[in-house]
């Protein structure tokens, strides 16, 4: 799961959302230096990633891409799944996607002091280009994949993966829909334990 899904799966607590959002850059026990709810978000993020990587439906999606994109196939599917969450947002939330996103951006500003340096550096680009809203369109996904490809010095070839998204659009959407019900339940149960 990518940014949008991680934020969505965090429930209503802004600090849990922030922890879940910035968890990738936090190694080992470094998370213990953050406020308690941020720590919960980081732990939730790790649980979501572990669950996702071993889920048979997610693995089915990545298998379709593996020959061409190798270990980047999981990253691509994370982003593709965020596309289907954004596209079908009204199935998962009564709040408008734009409102949800703007509320999250506002909470990043309000909690700027506790963000990691990496997150602080990423924020202006993310908000200015409105990455989370851009997930709604295939073109937006293409732009995100291209930016990520540049960061990997074009070794990942992710910028070309929007072709597979278009070719297998129905299959990916069906797989996302099945998987997302499971990850929602997993996240809900994990939050109860934190």
Secondary structure, 3 states (H helix, E strand, C coil): CCHHHHHHCCCCCHHHHHHHHHHHHCCHHHHHHCCHHHHHHHHHHHHHHHHHHHCHHHHHHHHHHHHHHHHHHHHHHHHHHHHHHHHCHHHHCCCCHHHHHHHHHHHHHHCHHHCCHHHHHHHHHHHHCCHHHHCCCHHHHHHHHHHHHHHCCCCCCHHHCHHHHHHCHHHHHHHHHHHHHHHHHHHHHHHHHC
